[in-house]
Amino acid sequence: MNLSTLISNERIDPKCFRKIQDNKALVIGAGPSIEESTVQSYILEICSCKKGKSNNAVSEDIVVIAADGATEMCLDLGIIPDFVVTDLDGDYKSLVRAHSGGSIMVIHAHGDNIDKITSQVPSFSNVIGTTQNFPLKNVYNFGGFTDGDRSVFLADGFLAREILLVGMDFDSKIGFFSKRKVPNLELKKQKLQIGKYLVGMLLENSRALVTHITTSNHDSSFYGVNKYKVL
């Protein structure tokens, strides 16, 4: 059974993404820098008005978009993302908790996660389906390749006025929150480089003010970034 069929009765109106427009989007990737206390403190400071709440971005002026495994870290900090962009590779219990707290699940289907799509998607109701192929009536192609860069495409495509990139460590080791076990490390690194290229290509033409928050231990640079903040 494909994603389109599974969410035929559970999908929500993509107009929900309008809350991103003209707001500040905090896009949190699952890179190793989010394990550092300085980065977590920064996230807490930015999200202080949202702790324990989600989906109030219009009034609070901040939208939190978590890429898959970063959801677990957000929940550890008491933050419920507005959107979780996932191909279901992350911690399943964290995805369920985020969904129960009100997160909208942006679930991506591809050839390698058919089993997880079939077994896990029925657990969720607030679902937007995505694909890298031709879109269907209820499955969209917003752009991107990995969960991290798909999250950036989401923020930019729905016209965030400012985008804060955290945990986008495409040049670093694979982080704890990204994947507990990486069966093919070289392939994973290649995918991250594709993601990095796509983010750079996207941001070169973005209308948003883009800030990349990083640390001296995990520095990755992108084309199109307006400024860098090193914690």
Summary of the structure (lengths in Angstrom):
residues: 231
radius of gyration: 16.0
end to end distance: 45.4
largest distance: 46.5
contacts: 806
relative contact order: 0.19
helix: 38%
strand: 20%
